[in-house]
Amino acid sequence: MIHVLHGFLGSPEDFNFLRSPQVILHDLYQKSFEDIAREISSQDTIIGYSMGGRVALQIASQKQFRIQKLVLINAH
C-alpha cells in the first residue's frame, strides 16, 4: 500500500491524481496521528508533502519496523 499525507492547509484531494486501489489518501484533519500510524505496515510506502512529510518522518521513526519506502516532498 501507498499512504499519502497532505500538507498544512491541504487536503487528500490534492493527491487525487494518485488515486488507485493501492493508494490511501489520509486526511490529517480527520484522523489522529496514532490512527494513521496503526494503518501502516512494514510493506508500505509513505509519501508526505510539507507537514505530511513531517508526520511521515515521525511515523517512520516511531515504528518498530522499517518502512518499505519513504518519499518526502518539501518536508524541511
All heavy atoms as a GROMACS GRO file, in nm:
protein
  611
    1MET      N    1   0.083  -0.118   0.000
    1MET     CA    2   0.000   0.000   0.000
    1MET      C    3   0.088   0.125   0.000
    1MET      O    4   0.196   0.125   0.054
    1MET     CB    5  -0.084   0.007   0.126
    1MET     CG    6  -0.213  -0.065   0.126
    1MET     SD    7  -0.315  -0.019  -0.011
    1MET     CE    8  -0.456  -0.104   0.035
    2ILE      N    9   0.032   0.230  -0.055
    2ILE     CA   10   0.097   0.361  -0.054
    2ILE      C   11   0.008   0.454   0.027
    2ILE      O   12  -0.111   0.468  -0.001
    2ILE     CB   13   0.116   0.415  -0.196
    2ILE    CG1   14   0.205   0.322  -0.277
    2ILE    CG2   15   0.174   0.556  -0.193
    2ILE    CD1   16   0.212   0.356  -0.423
    3HIS      N   17   0.065   0.515   0.129
    3HIS     CA   18  -0.007   0.608   0.215
    3HIS      C   19   0.040   0.750   0.182
    3HIS      O   20   0.160   0.776   0.182
    3HIS     CB   21   0.020   0.578   0.362
    3HIS     CG   22  -0.026   0.442   0.402
    3HIS    ND1   23  -0.149   0.418   0.458
    3HIS    CD2   24   0.034   0.321   0.394
    3HIS    CE1   25  -0.162   0.290   0.483
    3HIS    NE2   26  -0.051   0.229   0.445
    4VAL      N   27  -0.054   0.840   0.154
    4VAL     CA   28  -0.020   0.977   0.116
    4VAL      C   29  -0.072   1.073   0.222
    4VAL      O   30  -0.188   1.068   0.262
    4VAL     CB   31  -0.080   1.013  -0.022
    4VAL    CG1   32  -0.042   1.154  -0.062
    4VAL    CG2   33  -0.035   0.913  -0.128
    5LEU      N   34   0.019   1.161   0.268
    5LEU     CA   35  -0.014   1.260   0.371
    5LEU      C   36   0.001   1.400   0.312
    5LEU      O   37   0.109   1.437   0.266
    5LEU     CB   38   0.079   1.242   0.491
    5LEU     CG   39   0.088   1.100   0.549
    5LEU    CD1   40   0.193   1.094   0.658
    5LEU    CD2   41  -0.047   1.056   0.602
    6HIS      N   42  -0.105   1.477   0.314
    6HIS     CA   43  -0.106   1.611   0.253
    6HIS      C   44  -0.036   1.713   0.342
    6HIS      O   45  -0.002   1.687   0.457
    6HIS     CB   46  -0.249   1.655   0.225
    6HIS     CG   47  -0.335   1.666   0.346
    6HIS    ND1   48  -0.330   1.775   0.431
    6HIS    CD2   49  -0.427   1.581   0.399
    6HIS    CE1   50  -0.416   1.757   0.529
    6HIS    NE2   51  -0.476   1.640   0.513
    7GLY      N   52  -0.021   1.833   0.290
    7GLY     CA   53   0.045   1.941   0.362
    7GLY      C   54  -0.052   2.026   0.444
    7GLY      O   55  -0.173   2.006   0.440
    8PHE      N   56   0.006   2.120   0.517
    8PHE     CA   57  -0.071   2.212   0.600
    8PHE      C   58  -0.168   2.291   0.512
    8PHE      O   59  -0.131   2.341   0.406
    8PHE     CB   60   0.025   2.308   0.673
    8PHE     CG   61  -0.042   2.404   0.764
    8PHE    CD1   62  -0.106   2.359   0.878
    8PHE    CD2   63  -0.041   2.539   0.738
    8PHE    CE1   64  -0.168   2.448   0.964
    8PHE    CE2   65  -0.102   2.629   0.823
    8PHE     CZ   66  -0.166   2.584   0.937
    9LEU      N   67  -0.290   2.302   0.557
    9LEU     CA   68  -0.399   2.368   0.484
    9LEU      C   69  -0.435   2.295   0.355
    9LEU      O   70  -0.513   2.346   0.275
    9LEU     CB   71  -0.369   2.515   0.455
    9LEU     CG   72  -0.352   2.605   0.576
    9LEU    CD1   73  -0.324   2.748   0.530
    9LEU    CD2   74  -0.474   2.602   0.666
   10GLY      N   75  -0.380   2.177   0.334
   10GLY     CA   76  -0.414   2.097   0.218
   10GLY      C   77  -0.524   1.998   0.251
   10GLY      O   78  -0.585   2.002   0.357
   11SER      N   79  -0.549   1.909   0.158
   11SER     CA   80  -0.649   1.805   0.178
   11SER      C   81  -0.609   1.682   0.096
   11SER      O   82  -0.525   1.692   0.006
   11SER     CB   83  -0.787   1.854   0.134
   11SER     OG   84  -0.792   1.865  -0.007
   12PRO      N   85  -0.669   1.568   0.125
   12PRO     CA   86  -0.637   1.448   0.046
   12PRO      C   87  -0.662   1.467  -0.103
   12PRO      O   88  -0.595   1.408  -0.187
   12PRO     CB   89  -0.730   1.342   0.105
   12PRO     CG   90  -0.766   1.391   0.240
   12PRO     CD   91  -0.764   1.541   0.231
   13GLU      N   92  -0.758   1.554  -0.136
   13GLU     CA   93  -0.791   1.577  -0.277
   13GLU      C   94  -0.675   1.638  -0.356
   13GLU      O   95  -0.672   1.631  -0.478
   13GLU     CB   96  -0.915   1.666  -0.290
   13GLU     CG   97  -1.044   1.596  -0.251
   13GLU     CD   98  -1.062   1.581  -0.100
   13GLU    OE1   99  -1.009   1.664  -0.022
   13GLU    OE2  100  -1.127   1.484  -0.058
   14ASP      N  101  -0.577   1.694  -0.286
   14ASP     CA  102  -0.458   1.747  -0.353
   14ASP      C  103  -0.384   1.637  -0.429
   14ASP      O  104  -0.308   1.665  -0.521
   14ASP     CB  105  -0.362   1.812  -0.253
   14ASP     CG  106  -0.420   1.935  -0.186
   14ASP    OD1  107  -0.520   1.991  -0.237
   14ASP    OD2  108  -0.366   1.974  -0.081
   15PHE      N  109  -0.407   1.512  -0.388
   15PHE     CA  110  -0.336   1.399  -0.448
   15PHE      C  111  -0.432   1.305  -0.520
   15PHE      O  112  -0.402   1.187  -0.537
   15PHE     CB  113  -0.258   1.324  -0.340
   15PHE     CG  114  -0.143   1.406  -0.287
   15PHE    CD1  115  -0.159   1.486  -0.175
   15PHE    CD2  116  -0.021   1.405  -0.352
   15PHE    CE1  117  -0.055   1.563  -0.127
   15PHE    CE2  118   0.084   1.482  -0.304
   15PHE     CZ  119   0.068   1.561  -0.192
   16ASN      N  120  -0.545   1.356  -0.566
   16ASN     CA  121  -0.641   1.273  -0.640
   16ASN      C  122  -0.579   1.208  -0.763
   16ASN      O  123  -0.623   1.102  -0.804
   16ASN     CB  124  -0.763   1.355  -0.682
   16ASN     CG  125  -0.870   1.358  -0.575
   16ASN    OD1  126  -0.869   1.278  -0.482
   16ASN    ND2  127  -0.961   1.453  -0.586
   17PHE      N  128  -0.478   1.270  -0.820
   17PHE     CA  129  -0.414   1.214  -0.939
   17PHE      C  130  -0.345   1.081  -0.908
   17PHE      O  131  -0.312   1.005  -1.000
   17PHE     CB  132  -0.315   1.313  -1.001
   17PHE     CG  133  -0.198   1.346  -0.912
   17PHE    CD1  134  -0.079   1.276  -0.923
   17PHE    CD2  135  -0.207   1.447  -0.818
   17PHE    CE1  136   0.029   1.306  -0.841
   17PHE    CE2  137  -0.100   1.479  -0.736
   17PHE     CZ  138   0.019   1.408  -0.747
   18LEU      N  139  -0.326   1.049  -0.782
   18LEU     CA  140  -0.264   0.922  -0.742
   18LEU      C  141  -0.366   0.814  -0.708
   18LEU      O  142  -0.328   0.701  -0.678
   18LEU     CB  143  -0.173   0.943  -0.620
   18LEU     CG  144  -0.050   1.029  -0.638
   18LEU    CD1  145   0.022   1.047  -0.505
   18LEU    CD2  146   0.045   0.968  -0.740
   19ARG      N  147  -0.494   0.848  -0.712
   19ARG     CA  148  -0.598   0.753  -0.669
   19ARG      C  149  -0.588   0.621  -0.743
   19ARG      O  150  -0.581   0.616  -0.866
   19ARG     CB  151  -0.736   0.810  -0.692
   19ARG     CG  152  -0.780   0.898  -0.581
   19ARG     CD  153  -0.931   0.905  -0.574
   19ARG     NE  154  -0.970   1.010  -0.483
   19ARG     CZ  155  -0.988   0.991  -0.353
   19ARG    NH1  156  -0.973   0.873  -0.302
   19ARG    NH2  157  -1.020   1.092  -0.275
   20SER      N  158  -0.588   0.514  -0.665
   20SER     CA  159  -0.593   0.377  -0.717
   20SER      C  160  -0.625   0.288  -0.599
   20SER      O  161  -0.620   0.332  -0.483
   20SER     CB  162  -0.461   0.338  -0.783
   20SER     OG  163  -0.366   0.299  -0.685
   21PRO      N  164  -0.653   0.160  -0.624
   21PRO     CA  165  -0.681   0.069  -0.512
   21PRO      C  166  -0.561   0.050  -0.418
   21PRO      O  167  -0.578   0.010  -0.305
   21PRO     CB  168  -0.717  -0.062  -0.581
   21PRO     CG  169  -0.759  -0.023  -0.718
   21PRO     CD  170  -0.680   0.099  -0.753
   22GLN      N  171  -0.442   0.082  -0.465
   22GLN     CA  172  -0.321   0.064  -0.384
   22GLN      C  173  -0.281   0.188  -0.306
   22GLN      O  174  -0.182   0.187  -0.235
   22GLN     CB  175  -0.204   0.024  -0.476
   22GLN     CG  176  -0.223  -0.108  -0.547
   22GLN     CD  177  -0.228  -0.223  -0.447
   22GLN    OE1  178  -0.148  -0.230  -0.356
   22GLN    NE2  179  -0.324  -0.311  -0.465
   23VAL      N  180  -0.358   0.297  -0.320
   23VAL     CA  181  -0.322   0.425  -0.258
   23VAL      C  182  -0.428   0.466  -0.157
   23VAL      O  183  -0.548   0.465  -0.186
   23VAL     CB  184  -0.307   0.536  -0.365
   23VAL    CG1  185  -0.279   0.671  -0.301
   23VAL    CG2  186  -0.196   0.500  -0.463
   24ILE      N  187  -0.382   0.502  -0.037
   24ILE     CA  188  -0.471   0.555   0.066
   24ILE      C  189  -0.434   0.701   0.088
   24ILE      O  190  -0.321   0.733   0.121
   24ILE     CB  191  -0.455   0.478   0.198
   24ILE    CG1  192  -0.492   0.331   0.178
   24ILE    CG2  193  -0.541   0.541   0.307
   24ILE    CD1  194  -0.461   0.243   0.297
   25LEU      N  195  -0.532   0.790   0.066
   25LEU     CA  196  -0.511   0.933   0.086
   25LEU      C  197  -0.564   0.968   0.226
   25LEU      O  198  -0.684   0.965   0.249
   25LEU     CB  199  -0.585   1.013  -0.021
   25LEU     CG  200  -0.551   0.980  -0.166
   25LEU    CD1  201  -0.639   1.060  -0.261
   25LEU    CD2  202  -0.404   1.007  -0.194
   26HIS      N  203  -0.476   0.998   0.317
   26HIS     CA  204  -0.515   1.027   0.455
   26HIS      C  205  -0.550   1.174   0.472
   26HIS      O  206  -0.485   1.260   0.415
   26HIS     CB  207  -0.400   0.992   0.552
   26HIS     CG  208  -0.371   0.846   0.559
   26HIS    ND1  209  -0.448   0.759   0.631
   26HIS    CD2  210  -0.274   0.772   0.501
   26HIS    CE1  211  -0.398   0.638   0.620
   26HIS    NE2  212  -0.293   0.643   0.541
   27ASP      N  213  -0.650   1.200   0.552
   27ASP     CA  214  -0.687   1.337   0.588
   27ASP      C  215  -0.631   1.365   0.727
   27ASP      O  216  -0.680   1.312   0.827
   27ASP     CB  217  -0.838   1.353   0.586
   27ASP     CG  218  -0.880   1.498   0.600
   27ASP    OD1  219  -0.801   1.579   0.653
   27ASP    OD2  220  -0.993   1.530   0.558
   28LEU      N  221  -0.529   1.448   0.734
   28LEU     CA  222  -0.462   1.477   0.860
   28LEU      C  223  -0.550   1.552   0.958
   28LEU      O  224  -0.518   1.562   1.077
   28LEU     CB  225  -0.332   1.554   0.836
   28LEU     CG  226  -0.227   1.480   0.753
   28LEU    CD1  227  -0.106   1.569   0.731
   28LEU    CD2  228  -0.186   1.351   0.821
   29TYR      N  229  -0.661   1.608   0.911
   29TYR     CA  230  -0.751   1.682   0.998
   29TYR      C  231  -0.865   1.594   1.048
   29TYR      O  232  -0.941   1.635   1.136
   29TYR     CB  233  -0.806   1.805   0.927
   29TYR     CG  234  -0.696   1.899   0.884
   29TYR    CD1  235  -0.668   1.920   0.750
   29TYR    CD2  236  -0.617   1.963   0.979
   29TYR    CE1  237  -0.564   2.003   0.711
   29TYR    CE2  238  -0.513   2.046   0.940
   29TYR     CZ  239  -0.488   2.066   0.806
   29TYR     OH  240  -0.385   2.148   0.769
   30GLN      N  241  -0.880   1.475   0.993
   30GLN     CA  242  -0.988   1.386   1.033
   30GLN      C  243  -0.940   1.265   1.114
   30GLN      O  244  -1.018   1.205   1.186
   30GLN     CB  245  -1.062   1.334   0.909
   30GLN     CG  246  -1.129   1.443   0.828
   30GLN     CD  247  -1.240   1.512   0.905
   30GLN    OE1  248  -1.313   1.450   0.980
   30GLN    NE2  249  -1.251   1.643   0.890
   31LYS      N  250  -0.811   1.230   1.099
   31LYS     CA  251  -0.757   1.114   1.169
   31LYS      C  252  -0.647   1.158   1.263
   31LYS      O  253  -0.573   1.252   1.235
   31LYS     CB  254  -0.696   1.015   1.069
   31LYS     CG  255  -0.795   0.940   0.987
   31LYS     CD  256  -0.721   0.838   0.903
   31LYS     CE  257  -0.815   0.754   0.822
   31LYS     NZ  258  -0.743   0.657   0.740
   32SER      N  259  -0.634   1.085   1.372
   32SER     CA  260  -0.524   1.115   1.465
   32SER      C  261  -0.394   1.054   1.413
   32SER      O  262  -0.395   0.962   1.330
   32SER     CB  263  -0.556   1.058   1.604
   32SER     OG  264  -0.546   0.918   1.602
   33PHE      N  265  -0.286   1.106   1.464
   33PHE     CA  266  -0.154   1.052   1.430
   33PHE      C  267  -0.150   0.902   1.458
   33PHE      O  268  -0.102   0.823   1.377
   33PHE     CB  269  -0.048   1.126   1.513
   33PHE     CG  270   0.090   1.070   1.501
   33PHE    CD1  271   0.172   1.108   1.396
   33PHE    CD2  272   0.137   0.978   1.592
   33PHE    CE1  273   0.299   1.056   1.383
   33PHE    CE2  274   0.264   0.925   1.581
   33PHE     CZ  275   0.345   0.965   1.477
   34GLU      N  276  -0.201   0.861   1.573
   34GLU     CA  277  -0.199   0.720   1.613
   34GLU      C  278  -0.280   0.633   1.518
   34GLU      O  279  -0.240   0.522   1.485
   34GLU     CB  280  -0.250   0.705   1.756
   34GLU     CG  281  -0.159   0.763   1.861
   34GLU     CD  282  -0.173   0.915   1.878
   34GLU    OE1  283  -0.271   0.974   1.826
   34GLU    OE2  284  -0.083   0.973   1.939
   35ASP      N  285  -0.396   0.683   1.473
   35ASP     CA  286  -0.479   0.607   1.379
   35ASP      C  287  -0.406   0.584   1.248
   35ASP      O  288  -0.408   0.474   1.192
   35ASP     CB  289  -0.611   0.678   1.352
   35ASP     CG  290  -0.705   0.675   1.471
   35ASP    OD1  291  -0.686   0.590   1.561
   35ASP    OD2  292  -0.797   0.759   1.474
   36ILE      N  293  -0.341   0.688   1.197
   36ILE     CA  294  -0.267   0.675   1.072
   36ILE      C  295  -0.151   0.578   1.090
   36ILE      O  296  -0.130   0.489   1.008
   36ILE     CB  297  -0.217   0.812   1.022
   36ILE    CG1  298  -0.335   0.901   0.985
   36ILE    CG2  299  -0.122   0.796   0.903
   36ILE    CD1  300  -0.300   1.046   0.959
   37ALA      N  301  -0.077   0.593   1.198
   37ALA     CA  302   0.039   0.507   1.223
   37ALA      C  303  -0.002   0.360   1.232
   37ALA      O  304   0.069   0.272   1.184
   37ALA     CB  305   0.111   0.550   1.350
   38ARG      N  306  -0.118   0.333   1.292
   38ARG     CA  307  -0.165   0.194   1.305
   38ARG      C  308  -0.195   0.130   1.170
   38ARG      O  309  -0.185   0.008   1.155
   38ARG     CB  310  -0.290   0.189   1.392
   38ARG     CG  311  -0.261   0.164   1.537
   38ARG     CD  312  -0.390   0.130   1.611
   38ARG     NE  313  -0.482   0.241   1.617
   38ARG     CZ  314  -0.479   0.337   1.709
   38ARG    NH1  315  -0.387   0.336   1.801
   38ARG    NH2  316  -0.569   0.433   1.708
   39GLU      N  317  -0.233   0.210   1.073
   39GLU     CA  318  -0.270   0.157   0.941
   39GLU      C  319  -0.149   0.122   0.854
   39GLU      O  320  -0.163   0.058   0.751
   39GLU     CB  321  -0.356   0.258   0.866
   39GLU     CG  322  -0.492   0.279   0.930
   39GLU     CD  323  -0.575   0.380   0.853
   39GLU    OE1  324  -0.556   0.392   0.730
   39GLU    OE2  325  -0.658   0.448   0.916
   40ILE      N  326  -0.031   0.164   0.894
   40ILE     CA  327   0.089   0.148   0.812
   40ILE      C  328   0.167   0.024   0.856
   40ILE      O  329   0.193   0.007   0.974
   40ILE     CB  330   0.175   0.274   0.819
   40ILE    CG1  331   0.097   0.392   0.759
   40ILE    CG2  332   0.307   0.255   0.746
   40ILE    CD1  333   0.161   0.526   0.778
   41SER      N  334   0.204  -0.057   0.758
   41SER     CA  335   0.281  -0.178   0.789
   41SER      C  336   0.420  -0.170   0.727
   41SER      O  337   0.451  -0.076   0.653
   41SER     CB  338   0.208  -0.302   0.736
   41SER     OG  339   0.223  -0.311   0.596
   42SER      N  340   0.501  -0.269   0.755
   42SER     CA  341   0.640  -0.269   0.707
   42SER      C  342   0.651  -0.285   0.556
   42SER      O  343   0.757  -0.261   0.499
   42SER     CB  344   0.720  -0.380   0.777
   42SER     OG  345   0.665  -0.506   0.745
   43GLN      N  346   0.545  -0.324   0.490
   43GLN     CA  347   0.547  -0.343   0.346
   43GLN      C  348   0.505  -0.217   0.270
   43GLN      O  349   0.504  -0.214   0.148
   43GLN     CB  350   0.454  -0.458   0.305
   43GLN     CG  351   0.477  -0.586   0.380
   43GLN     CD  352   0.619  -0.636   0.368
   43GLN    OE1  353   0.674  -0.636   0.259
   43GLN    NE2  354   0.678  -0.677   0.478
   44ASP      N  355   0.468  -0.114   0.343
   44ASP     CA  356   0.407   0.004   0.283
   44ASP      C  357   0.507   0.114   0.248
   44ASP      O  358   0.618   0.118   0.300
   44ASP     CB  359   0.301   0.062   0.377
   44ASP     CG  360   0.183  -0.032   0.395
   44ASP    OD1  361   0.169  -0.126   0.315
   44ASP    OD2  362   0.106  -0.011   0.490
   45THR      N  363   0.460   0.204   0.164
   45THR     CA  364   0.532   0.325   0.126
   45THR      C  365   0.454   0.443   0.180
   45THR      O  366   0.332   0.445   0.176
   45THR     CB  367   0.542   0.335  -0.028
   45THR    OG1  368   0.620   0.227  -0.076
   45THR    CG2  369   0.606   0.467  -0.071
   46ILE      N  370   0.526   0.543   0.232
   46ILE     CA  371   0.462   0.666   0.277
   46ILE      C  372   0.512   0.781   0.192
   46ILE      O  373   0.632   0.797   0.173
   46ILE     CB  374   0.494   0.698   0.425
   46ILE    CG1  375   0.459   0.580   0.515
   46ILE    CG2  376   0.420   0.822   0.469
   46ILE    CD1  377   0.504   0.601   0.659
   47ILE      N  378   0.419   0.861   0.140
   47ILE     CA  379   0.452   0.984   0.068
   47ILE      C  380   0.398   1.098   0.153
   47ILE      O  381   0.280   1.101   0.186
   47ILE     CB  382   0.389   0.988  -0.072
   47ILE    CG1  383   0.440   0.873  -0.158
   47ILE    CG2  384   0.416   1.123  -0.139
   47ILE    CD1  385   0.370   0.860  -0.292
   48GLY      N  386   0.485   1.192   0.190
   48GLY     CA  387   0.442   1.305   0.270
   48GLY      C  388   0.486   1.436   0.208
   48GLY      O  389   0.600   1.452   0.170
   49TYR      N  390   0.391   1.527   0.198
   49TYR     CA  391   0.419   1.660   0.143
   49TYR      C  392   0.412   1.763   0.256
   49TYR      O  393   0.313   1.769   0.330
   49TYR     CB  394   0.317   1.695   0.034
   49TYR     CG  395   0.323   1.839  -0.008
   49TYR    CD1  396   0.433   1.888  -0.077
   49TYR    CD2  397   0.221   1.927   0.024
   49TYR    CE1  398   0.441   2.022  -0.113
   49TYR    CE2  399   0.227   2.060  -0.012
   49TYR     CZ  400   0.337   2.107  -0.080
   49TYR     OH  401   0.346   2.239  -0.115
   50SER      N  402   0.516   1.844   0.271
   50SER     CA  403   0.520   1.953   0.368
   50SER      C  404   0.492   1.901   0.508
   50SER      O  405   0.564   1.816   0.558
   50SER     CB  406   0.424   2.064   0.325
   50SER     OG  407   0.441   2.178   0.404
   51MET      N  408   0.384   1.946   0.573
   51MET     CA  409   0.351   1.898   0.707
   51MET      C  410   0.330   1.747   0.706
   51MET      O  411   0.368   1.677   0.800
   51MET     CB  412   0.225   1.966   0.760
   51MET     CG  413   0.184   1.920   0.897
   51MET     SD  414   0.029   1.992   0.954
   51MET     CE  415  -0.090   1.908   0.851
   52GLY      N  416   0.274   1.694   0.599
   52GLY     CA  417   0.256   1.549   0.587
   52GLY      C  418   0.389   1.477   0.584
   52GLY      O  419   0.401   1.364   0.632
   53GLY      N  420   0.493   1.542   0.531
   53GLY     CA  421   0.627   1.485   0.533
   53GLY      C  422   0.683   1.477   0.673
   53GLY      O  423   0.749   1.380   0.711
   54ARG      N  424   0.655   1.579   0.753
   54ARG     CA  425   0.700   1.578   0.892
   54ARG      C  426   0.627   1.469   0.971
   54ARG      O  427   0.686   1.400   1.054
   54ARG     CB  428   0.674   1.713   0.957
   54ARG     CG  429   0.742   1.827   0.885
   54ARG     CD  430   0.890   1.820   0.894
   54ARG     NE  431   0.932   1.913   0.996
   54ARG     CZ  432   1.053   1.916   1.046
   54ARG    NH1  433   1.142   1.830   1.006
   54ARG    NH2  434   1.085   2.002   1.137
   55VAL      N  435   0.499   1.452   0.944
   55VAL     CA  436   0.423   1.345   1.009
   55VAL      C  437   0.478   1.210   0.965
   55VAL      O  438   0.495   1.119   1.046
   55VAL     CB  439   0.272   1.357   0.977
   55VAL    CG1  440   0.195   1.236   1.027
   55VAL    CG2  441   0.215   1.485   1.036
   56ALA      N  442   0.508   1.195   0.836
   56ALA     CA  443   0.565   1.070   0.785
   56ALA      C  444   0.698   1.038   0.852
   56ALA      O  445   0.724   0.922   0.887
   56ALA     CB  446   0.583   1.080   0.633
   57LEU      N  447   0.782   1.139   0.870
   57LEU     CA  448   0.910   1.118   0.941
   57LEU      C  449   0.886   1.070   1.083
   57LEU      O  450   0.955   0.980   1.132
   57LEU     CB  451   0.991   1.247   0.944
   57LEU     CG  452   1.069   1.283   0.820
   57LEU    CD1  453   1.124   1.424   0.832
   57LEU    CD2  454   1.182   1.184   0.800
   58GLN      N  455   0.790   1.131   1.150
   58GLN     CA  456   0.759   1.092   1.288
   58GLN      C  457   0.708   0.947   1.293
   58GLN      O  458   0.749   0.870   1.379
   58GLN     CB  459   0.656   1.188   1.347
   58GLN     CG  460   0.633   1.170   1.494
   58GLN     CD  461   0.753   1.213   1.576
   58GLN    OE1  462   0.836   1.291   1.533
   58GLN    NE2  463   0.762   1.160   1.695
   59ILE      N  464   0.619   0.912   1.202
   59ILE     CA  465   0.568   0.774   1.196
   59ILE      C  466   0.681   0.677   1.171
   59ILE      O  467   0.695   0.575   1.240
   59ILE     CB  468   0.458   0.761   1.089
   59ILE    CG1  469   0.332   0.835   1.133
   59ILE    CG2  470   0.427   0.614   1.062
   59ILE    CD1  471   0.226   0.847   1.026
   60ALA      N  472   0.766   0.708   1.073
   60ALA     CA  473   0.877   0.619   1.038
   60ALA      C  474   0.974   0.603   1.155
   60ALA      O  475   1.027   0.494   1.177
   60ALA     CB  476   0.950   0.671   0.915
   61SER      N  477   0.997   0.708   1.231
   61SER     CA  478   1.091   0.699   1.342
   61SER      C  479   1.034   0.624   1.461
   61SER      O  480   1.107   0.568   1.541
   61SER     CB  481   1.137   0.839   1.385
   61SER     OG  482   1.032   0.908   1.450
   62GLN      N  483   0.902   0.618   1.473
   62GLN     CA  484   0.840   0.551   1.587
   62GLN      C  485   0.800   0.407   1.561
   62GLN      O  486   0.771   0.334   1.654
   62GLN     CB  487   0.717   0.630   1.633
   62GLN     CG  488   0.754   0.760   1.697
   62GLN     CD  489   0.634   0.830   1.756
   62GLN    OE1  490   0.520   0.785   1.746
   62GLN    NE2  491   0.658   0.943   1.820
   63LYS      N  492   0.797   0.368   1.435
   63LYS     CA  493   0.758   0.231   1.404
   63LYS      C  494   0.866   0.136   1.452
   63LYS      O  495   0.984   0.166   1.450
   63LYS     CB  496   0.737   0.212   1.253
   63LYS     CG  497   0.606   0.266   1.203
   63LYS     CD  498   0.492   0.189   1.264
   63LYS     CE  499   0.362   0.212   1.194
   63LYS     NZ  500   0.255   0.134   1.249
   64GLN      N  501   0.826   0.017   1.492
   64GLN     CA  502   0.918  -0.082   1.542
   64GLN      C  503   0.977  -0.166   1.428
   64GLN      O  504   1.047  -0.262   1.452
   64GLN     CB  505   0.846  -0.172   1.640
   64GLN     CG  506   0.769  -0.091   1.740
   64GLN     CD  507   0.793  -0.136   1.880
   64GLN    OE1  508   0.825  -0.249   1.902
   64GLN    NE2  509   0.778  -0.046   1.973
   65PHE      N  510   0.946  -0.128   1.306
   65PHE     CA  511   0.999  -0.196   1.188
   65PHE      C  512   1.036  -0.090   1.087
   65PHE      O  513   1.005   0.027   1.103
   65PHE     CB  514   0.895  -0.291   1.130
   65PHE     CG  515   0.760  -0.227   1.107
   65PHE    CD1  516   0.737  -0.143   1.000
   65PHE    CD2  517   0.656  -0.251   1.194
   65PHE    CE1  518   0.615  -0.084   0.980
   65PHE    CE2  519   0.532  -0.192   1.175
   65PHE     CZ  520   0.512  -0.108   1.068
   66ARG      N  521   1.102  -0.132   0.982
   66ARG     CA  522   1.138  -0.037   0.876
   66ARG      C  523   1.022  -0.019   0.780
   66ARG      O  524   0.954  -0.113   0.746
   66ARG     CB  525   1.259  -0.089   0.800
   66ARG     CG  526   1.384  -0.087   0.881
   66ARG     CD  527   1.499  -0.139   0.797
   66ARG     NE  528   1.621  -0.110   0.868
   66ARG     CZ  529   1.707  -0.017   0.830
   66ARG    NH1  530   1.685   0.053   0.721
   66ARG    NH2  531   1.815   0.005   0.899
   67ILE      N  532   1.004   0.103   0.737
   67ILE     CA  533   0.906   0.134   0.632
   67ILE      C  534   0.970   0.094   0.500
   67ILE      O  535   1.089   0.115   0.480
   67ILE     CB  536   0.872   0.285   0.633
   67ILE    CG1  537   0.815   0.328   0.768
   67ILE    CG2  538   0.778   0.322   0.521
   67ILE    CD1  539   0.688   0.262   0.809
   68GLN      N  540   0.893   0.037   0.409
   68GLN     CA  541   0.948  -0.005   0.280
   68GLN      C  542   1.012   0.112   0.207
   68GLN      O  543   1.126   0.105   0.165
   68GLN     CB  544   0.837  -0.067   0.195
   68GLN     CG  545   0.884  -0.126   0.064
   68GLN     CD  546   0.965  -0.251   0.082
   68GLN    OE1  547   0.960  -0.316   0.185
   68GLN    NE2  548   1.042  -0.286  -0.017
   69LYS      N  549   0.936   0.221   0.190
   69LYS     CA  550   0.988   0.341   0.124
   69LYS      C  551   0.925   0.464   0.187
   69LYS      O  552   0.810   0.462   0.229
   69LYS     CB  553   0.953   0.342  -0.026
   69LYS     CG  554   1.023   0.235  -0.104
   69LYS     CD  555   0.982   0.239  -0.250
   69LYS     CE  556   1.046   0.122  -0.322
   69LYS     NZ  557   0.996   0.109  -0.458
   70LEU      N  558   1.004   0.570   0.191
   70LEU     CA  559   0.959   0.697   0.247
   70LEU      C  560   0.994   0.806   0.147
   70LEU      O  561   1.110   0.826   0.115
   70LEU     CB  562   1.028   0.721   0.381
   70LEU     CG  563   0.991   0.844   0.461
   70LEU    CD1  564   0.843   0.840   0.499
   70LEU    CD2  565   1.077   0.853   0.586
   71VAL      N  566   0.890   0.876   0.096
   71VAL     CA  567   0.910   0.982   0.000
   71VAL      C  568   0.868   1.112   0.066
   71VAL      O  569   0.752   1.127   0.106
   71VAL     CB  570   0.826   0.959  -0.129
   71VAL    CG1  571   0.846   1.073  -0.228
   71VAL    CG2  572   0.860   0.826  -0.192
   72LEU      N  573   0.962   1.205   0.078
   72LEU     CA  574   0.935   1.333   0.144
   72LEU      C  575   0.945   1.445   0.041
   72LEU      O  576   1.044   1.454  -0.031
   72LEU     CB  577   1.035   1.357   0.257
   72LEU     CG  578   1.041   1.248   0.364
   72LEU    CD1  579   1.153   1.277   0.461
   72LEU    CD2  580   0.908   1.236   0.435
   73ILE      N  581   0.844   1.530   0.037
   73ILE     CA  582   0.841   1.642  -0.057
   73ILE      C  583   0.830   1.771   0.023
   73ILE      O  584   0.733   1.790   0.098
   73ILE     CB  585   0.721   1.630  -0.153
   73ILE    CG1  586   0.722   1.494  -0.223
   73ILE    CG2  587   0.721   1.744  -0.254
   73ILE    CD1  588   0.591   1.456  -0.286
   74ASN      N  589   0.931   1.858   0.013
   74ASN     CA  590   0.932   1.985   0.086
   74ASN      C  591   0.901   1.969   0.234
   74ASN      O  592   0.821   2.043   0.290
   74ASN     CB  593   0.834   2.084   0.024
   74ASN     CG  594   0.878   2.129  -0.113
   74ASN    OD1  595   0.994   2.125  -0.148
   74ASN    ND2  596   0.781   2.172  -0.194
   75ALA      N  597   0.966   1.874   0.298
   75ALA     CA  598   0.939   1.847   0.439
   75ALA      C  599   1.035   1.922   0.531
   75ALA      O  600   1.034   1.900   0.651
   75ALA     CB  601   0.945   1.698   0.466
   76HIS      N  602   1.119   2.010   0.478
   76HIS     CA  603   1.215   2.089   0.554
   76HIS      C  604   1.287   2.008   0.657
   76HIS      O  605   1.280   2.019   0.772
   76HIS     CB  606   1.149   2.211   0.617
   76HIS     CG  607   1.083   2.297   0.514
   76HIS    ND1  608   0.948   2.302   0.499
   76HIS    CD2  609   1.133   2.376   0.418
   76HIS    CE1  610   0.917   2.384   0.400
   76HIS    NE2  611   1.027   2.430   0.349
   0.00000   0.00000   0.00000
